[in-house]
Amino acid sequence: MKNVILIVSLFLAINLNGQNYKPNWESLDKRPVPEWFQDSKFGIFIHWGVYSVPAWGPTGDSIGVYDKYAEWYWRKLDEPGKVQKYFKDYHTKTYGPNFKYQDFAPMFKAELFDPGKWADLFKESGAKYVVLTSKHHEGYTLWPSAQSWNWNSVDIGPHRDLCGDLTIAVKNKGLHMGFYYSLYEWYNPIYQTDLPDYVNNHMIPQMKDLVTRYTPDILWTDGEWDKPSKDWKSEEFLSWLYNESPVKNSIVVNDRWGSETRSKHGGIYTTEYGLIGDKEGIDNSVPHPWEECRGIGTSFGFNRNEGLSDYSTPEQLIKLLVSTVSAGGNLLLDIGPSADGTIPVIMQQRLLEIGRWLKINGEAIYSTRAFIKTKKDEGINTETNKTIFFTQKNNDVYVICLDWPKSDIILKGITAVNKVESVLLGTNRAVSVKISGGNVHITAPLLTPDDYQVAYVFRVSGLIK
């Protein structure tokens, strides 16, 4: 009788959940990405850890993209190659030849960390979700992980649960909270000598602890390239995450679960500074949720060696957001806080500029989807310099112009199905719209100096059933 009750209970659980995901990619890849993620469009990435103490990396056009990452400081001190000299020379000159990376940990104090202020800033930026590095490749965790004794933010350094404190503040602002987690660790002796032991008794327990302790909406893994997904037991873990975990219905994961999985398996597809590894990013015409991640500067972790020219301007960042969303993706924009827990002012300024633009034009970003014509011979505008982008929401099309149109915007090959109307967001000015030769012509109104924006948005109604 007990066996019958157990079988019935399992049957009901499977059906209430709608799907029982088996521990194989064929089954796991059928799970849809939760709709909240595709509606959010803009998130904040946070790289923060012991590497925030030296906060240094080389800069310049001669340095490769991945070699500028300050969060790789420890690894670059030991990794053979031409970049090692930059790091070793700086480290020896600044800290001396006998100063070990581990000696930075007590200096990571986060004494000025105010999670409420951080959350206020993220809210004002217009971001809808936040992803914090719970553990980078150095293995140091920002929560009291039992598997990282004396190498976590409670045992050494800040002496506080940084993951927990920020989670509370972010959720109180109505934002989604998530965590980055590195599958591998550069110098963990168990990882180096006994991979199964590391996976079974270190990595998976840590990830399950993060999920059950903080109930995040995102688990953003990395460091997967070192081993195939079978070795990481990624399929088994994701089966637990989707079927049994307390966030099984809301959790979003990425595609970094093994050396073979990017843009193939997992949840959202990811690009990094427009690249997957050393290759160009994903094919944006693929109808799969994806996300671009990058820093405001050229590093994810705070790099004190960066100058103003290394930081993207507000105009560049808003263009990046627009172009990413118009191609169907999300933008995960990174900030690198200082070791004392403050967010560099230039990063705050950039986020607030994005937020100001989104307050006026956010309806062209949030909850939209890519507006893509099916026939290659049907263009959607007469511009060739990629200064006009399009998004779609319900029955409206949004025309986003990075420059004020000097002539009519022409939507080619579109048959109007209703009375076509247009308005300039932020002004509620009616905009002239005409149908001619099977094309839609939008004539922008006169512009005054007070109307200046980084980008202008025209909402066009009546083009879609």
C-alpha positions in Angstrom: 0.0 0.0 0.0 2.8 2.4 0.9 4.4 1.7 -2.6 1.1 2.6 -4.3 0.8 5.8 -2.4 4.4 6.7 -3.3 3.8 6.1 -7.0 0.6 8.1 -7.0 2.4 11.0 -5.2 5.2 11.0 -7.7 2.7 10.9 -10.6 0.8 13.9 -9.2 4.1 15.8 -8.6 5.2 15.2 -12.1 1.9 16.3 -13.6 1.5 19.4 -11.3 4.9 20.5 -12.5 3.8 20.0 -16.1 6.9 18.2 -17.1 9.4 15.7 -15.6 12.8 16.6 -17.0 15.1 13.7 -17.4 18.9 14.0 -16.8 19.8 14.2 -20.5 20.1 17.2 -22.9 17.3 15.9 -25.2 14.8 16.3 -22.3 16.4 19.3 -20.5 16.5 21.4 -23.7 12.8 21.2 -24.0 12.3 23.3 -20.9 11.2 26.8 -22.0 13.1 29.8 -20.6 10.7 31.5 -18.1 8.9 34.4 -19.7 10.0 36.9 -17.1 13.5 36.8 -18.4 12.6 37.5 -22.0 10.5 40.5 -20.8 13.2 42.0 -18.6 15.8 42.8 -21.3 18.3 44.6 -19.1 20.3 43.2 -16.1 23.3 44.2 -14.0 26.3 41.8 -13.7 28.5 42.3 -10.6 32.1 41.0 -10.4 33.3 41.3 -6.8 35.8 39.3 -4.8 39.4 39.1 -3.6 40.6 40.3 -7.0 38.9 43.6 -6.2 41.8 44.4 -3.9 44.6 44.6 -6.5 42.0 45.7 -9.0 44.5 45.7 -11.8 44.9 44.5 -15.4 46.7 45.7 -18.5 45.0 48.0 -21.0 45.5 49.0 -24.6 44.7 47.9 -28.1 47.6 45.4 -28.2 46.1 43.4 -25.3 43.6 40.7 -26.1 40.0 41.0 -24.9 40.3 38.2 -22.3 43.8 39.4 -21.1 42.4 42.6 -19.8 40.2 41.0 -17.2 41.3 42.1 -13.7 39.3 39.3 -12.1 41.9 36.9 -13.6 44.7 38.5 -11.6 45.7 35.4 -9.7 45.7 33.1 -12.7 47.6 35.6 -14.9 50.5 35.7 -12.3 51.1 32.1 -13.0 49.8 31.5 -16.5 52.6 31.3 -19.1 52.4 33.8 -22.0 53.3 37.3 -22.9 50.6 38.8 -20.6 52.1 37.1 -17.5 54.9 39.7 -17.5 52.5 42.6 -17.2 50.9 41.1 -14.1 54.1 39.8 -12.5 55.9 43.1 -13.0 53.1 45.1 -11.5 52.6 42.7 -8.6 56.3 42.5 -7.7 56.7 46.3 -7.9 53.6 47.0 -5.9 53.5 44.3 -3.3 56.9 42.6 -3.3 58.0 39.2 -4.5 56.8 37.3 -1.4 53.3 38.7 -1.3 50.8 35.8 -2.1 47.4 36.3 -3.7 45.8 34.8 -0.6 47.3 37.7 1.4 44.7 40.0 -0.4 41.8 38.3 1.3 42.0 40.1 4.7 42.2 43.4 2.7 38.8 42.6 1.0 36.8 44.3 3.8 33.7 45.7 2.0 33.5 48.2 4.9 31.4 50.7 2.9 29.1 48.1 1.3 25.5 49.3 1.6 23.3 46.8 -0.2 20.3 49.2 0.0 22.2 51.9 -2.0 23.3 49.3 -4.5 19.7 48.2 -5.0 18.5 51.8 -5.3 21.1 52.4 -8.1 20.1 49.2 -9.9 16.4 50.2 -9.8 17.2 53.7 -11.1 19.2 52.2 -13.9 16.1 50.5 -15.3 17.6 47.0 -14.8 15.1 44.3 -14.0 17.6 41.6 -12.7 20.9 41.4 -10.9 23.6 38.7 -11.2 26.3 38.6 -8.5 29.5 36.5 -8.6 28.9 34.2 -5.8 32.2 32.5 -6.6 34.7 33.2 -9.3 37.5 31.0 -10.6 39.6 31.8 -7.5 37.2 29.7 -5.4 36.5 32.5 -2.8 32.7 32.5 -2.0 30.6 35.6 -1.1 28.5 33.5 1.3 29.4 31.1 4.2 29.9 28.0 2.1 30.7 24.9 4.1 32.8 23.7 1.2 35.0 26.8 1.2 36.1 26.9 4.8 38.2 30.0 5.6 38.0 31.1 1.9 34.7 32.9 2.1 33.4 36.3 2.9 32.2 35.4 6.4 35.3 33.6 7.6 37.8 36.1 6.2 37.6 39.6 4.8 34.2 41.4 5.2 32.9 38.9 7.8 29.4 39.1 6.4 27.2 37.2 4.0 27.4 39.4 0.9 25.2 37.1 -1.2 22.5 37.2 1.5 22.6 40.9 2.2 22.4 41.9 -1.5 19.7 39.3 -2.2 17.4 40.8 0.5 18.0 44.4 -0.8 17.5 43.5 -4.5 14.3 41.5 -3.9 12.9 44.3 -1.7 13.2 46.6 -4.8 11.1 44.2 -6.9 14.1 43.0 -9.0 15.1 39.5 -9.8 18.2 38.2 -8.1 20.7 35.7 -9.5 24.1 34.3 -9.0 27.1 33.7 -11.2 29.0 30.5 -10.2 32.2 29.1 -11.5 32.2 25.4 -12.0 36.0 25.1 -11.8 38.6 26.5 -9.5 42.1 27.3 -10.6 44.0 26.1 -7.5 41.6 23.9 -5.6 43.7 20.7 -4.9 40.7 18.5 -5.0 39.8 19.8 -8.4 43.3 19.2 -9.6 43.6 15.7 -8.3 40.1 14.1 -8.0 37.5 15.6 -10.3 34.6 13.2 -9.2 35.2 14.1 -5.6 35.3 17.8 -6.4 32.0 17.6 -8.4 30.1 15.4 -5.9 31.3 16.8 -2.7 32.2 20.4 -3.5 30.6 21.9 -6.6 27.2 20.3 -6.6 26.6 20.9 -2.8 27.6 24.5 -3.3 25.2 25.1 -6.1 22.4 23.4 -4.3 23.2 25.5 -1.2 23.0 28.7 -3.2 19.6 27.6 -4.7 18.0 26.4 -1.5 19.4 29.2 0.8 18.7 32.2 -1.4 16.1 31.0 -4.0 17.6 32.9 -6.9 15.9 33.5 -10.2 19.1 33.0 -12.2 22.0 30.6 -12.0 24.7 31.8 -14.4 27.5 29.2 -14.6 31.0 29.7 -16.1 34.3 27.9 -16.2 32.6 25.1 -18.0 35.2 24.9 -20.8 37.6 22.8 -18.8 35.5 19.6 -18.9 32.6 18.1 -20.9 29.2 18.3 -19.3 29.2 14.6 -18.4 32.2 15.2 -16.1 30.4 18.2 -14.4 27.3 16.0 -14.0 25.4 19.0 -15.4 22.5 17.0 -16.7 21.9 15.4 -13.3 22.1 18.8 -11.5 19.7 20.5 -14.0 17.2 17.7 -13.7 17.2 18.3 -9.9 17.0 22.1 -10.5 14.0 21.8 -12.9 12.1 19.1 -11.0 12.8 19.3 -7.3 14.4 22.6 -6.4 12.4 25.4 -4.7 12.9 27.6 -7.9 12.0 24.9 -10.4 9.4 27.0 -12.2 11.2 30.4 -12.2 14.9 29.7 -12.5 16.8 30.8 -15.6 20.1 29.2 -16.4 22.6 29.8 -19.2 24.4 27.6 -21.7 27.8 27.2 -19.9 27.5 23.6 -18.6 30.3 21.8 -20.4 33.0 22.3 -23.0 30.5 21.4 -25.7 27.3 23.2 -24.6 27.5 26.9 -25.5 24.7 27.8 -27.9 23.6 24.2 -27.9 22.4 23.1 -24.5 21.0 24.6 -21.2 18.9 27.7 -21.0 19.7 31.1 -22.6 22.6 31.4 -25.0 25.4 33.7 -24.0 27.9 36.0 -25.7 30.8 37.9 -24.0 31.9 41.1 -25.6 30.2 39.8 -28.7 32.2 36.6 -28.7 31.8 32.9 -27.9 35.3 31.9 -27.1 37.3 33.6 -29.8 34.5 33.3 -32.4 31.8 35.8 -33.4 28.6 35.7 -31.4 25.6 33.6 -32.0 23.3 33.8 -35.0 20.8 36.3 -33.8 18.2 35.0 -36.3 18.0 31.9 -34.2 14.7 32.1 -32.3 16.3 31.3 -28.9 16.6 33.6 -25.9 20.1 34.9 -25.6 22.1 37.4 -23.6 25.2 39.6 -24.2 27.4 40.2 -21.2 30.2 42.8 -21.0 31.7 45.4 -18.7 31.2 49.2 -18.9 35.0 49.2 -19.3 37.2 46.4 -20.7 37.3 44.3 -17.6 34.5 42.7 -15.5 36.3 43.1 -12.1 37.3 46.7 -11.2 40.5 47.7 -13.0 42.1 50.8 -11.5 44.4 50.9 -14.5 41.6 51.8 -16.8 41.2 55.4 -18.0 38.2 57.3 -19.3 38.9 56.2 -22.8 38.5 52.5 -21.7 34.9 53.1 -20.6 31.9 53.1 -22.9 30.0 56.4 -23.1 26.3 56.5 -22.2 25.5 56.9 -25.9 27.5 53.7 -26.7 25.8 51.7 -23.9 22.3 52.8 -24.9 23.1 51.9 -28.5 24.4 48.5 -27.2 21.1 48.0 -25.3 19.0 48.9 -28.3 20.9 46.8 -30.8 20.9 43.8 -28.5 17.2 44.0 -27.7 16.2 44.6 -31.3 18.0 41.4 -32.2 16.0 39.5 -29.6 18.6 39.5 -26.8 19.1 40.8 -23.3 22.0 42.9 -22.1 23.8 41.9 -18.9 26.0 45.0 -18.2 28.7 44.5 -15.7 30.0 46.7 -12.9 33.1 46.0 -10.8 32.8 47.4 -7.2 35.8 48.4 -5.2 37.1 46.2 -2.4 35.6 48.7 0.1 32.1 48.0 -1.2 31.6 51.2 -3.2 30.6 51.3 -6.9 33.0 53.6 -8.8 31.3 56.9 -9.6 31.8 56.6 -13.4 29.9 53.3 -13.3 27.1 54.8 -11.3 26.9 57.7 -13.8 26.7 55.4 -16.7 23.9 53.3 -15.1 21.9 56.4 -14.2 22.1 57.7 -17.8 20.7 54.4 -19.1 17.9 54.7 -16.5 17.0 58.2 -17.6 16.6 57.1 -21.2 14.6 54.0 -20.2 12.2 56.1 -18.1 11.1 57.8 -21.3 11.6 55.0 -23.8 11.4 51.8 -21.8 8.2 50.7 -23.5 10.2 50.1 -26.6 12.5 47.8 -24.6 10.7 45.9 -21.9 8.5 42.9 -22.9 9.3 43.4 -26.6 10.5 40.9 -29.1 12.6 41.2 -32.2 10.7 42.6 -35.3 12.1 40.4 -38.1 10.8 40.2 -41.6 10.6 36.7 -43.1 11.6 37.6 -46.7 15.2 38.7 -47.2 14.1 41.1 -50.1 11.8 43.0 -47.8 13.8 45.7 -46.0 12.5 47.7 -43.1 14.1 51.0 -43.6 16.0 53.0 -46.1 19.0 53.6 -43.8 22.2 51.6 -44.4 24.3 52.9 -41.5 22.5 50.8 -38.8 21.2 53.8 -36.9 17.6 52.6 -36.9 16.4 49.6 -35.0 13.0 47.9 -34.4 11.2 46.1 -31.7 7.7 44.7 -31.4 5.2 44.4 -28.6 1.6 43.1 -29.1 0.3 45.1 -32.1 2.9 47.9 -31.9 6.2 48.3 -33.7 8.8 50.6 -32.2 11.2 52.4 -34.4 14.3 53.4 -32.5 16.6 56.0 -34.1 20.0 56.7 -32.8 20.1 59.9 -34.8 17.3 62.3 -35.5 15.9 61.3 -38.9 16.9 63.7 -41.7 14.3 62.2 -44.0 11.3 59.9 -43.9 11.7 56.5 -42.2 10.4 54.0 -44.7 9.1 50.5 -43.7 9.2 48.5 -46.8 6.9 45.7 -47.9 4.6 46.1 -44.9 0.9 45.9 -45.5 -1.1 47.9 -42.9 -3.9 46.0 -41.4 -5.5 48.8 -39.4 -5.4 52.5 -39.2 -1.8 53.4 -38.9 -0.8 55.9 -36.2 2.5 57.0 -34.7 3.7 58.9 -31.7 7.1 60.1 -30.5 7.7 58.7 -27.0 8.2 61.2 -24.3 6.3 63.9 -26.1 3.0 62.3 -27.1 3.4 64.3 -30.4 1.4 62.8 -33.3 3.7 61.8 -36.1 2.7 61.9 -39.8 2.3 58.4 -41.3 1.5 57.7 -44.9 1.0 54.5 -46.9 2.5 54.6 -50.4 3.4 51.9 -52.8 3.1 49.2 -50.2 5.5 51.0 -47.9 4.9 52.9 -44.7 6.4 56.4 -44.6 7.0 58.0 -41.1 7.8 61.8 -41.2 9.4 63.0 -38.0 8.2 66.3 -36.5 10.4 69.3 -36.1 13.0 68.9 -33.3 13.8 71.6 -30.8 16.9 71.6 -28.6 14.9 70.6 -25.5 13.9 67.4 -27.2 17.5 66.0 -27.4 17.9 62.4 -26.4 20.5 59.7 -27.0 18.0 57.8 -29.1 14.5 58.6 -30.3 11.6 56.2 -30.4 8.5 56.2 -32.6 5.7 53.9 -31.7 3.7 52.8 -34.7 0.3 51.2 -34.3 -1.8 49.5 -36.9 0.8 47.5 -38.8 0.2 44.2 -37.1 -3.0 42.2 -36.5 
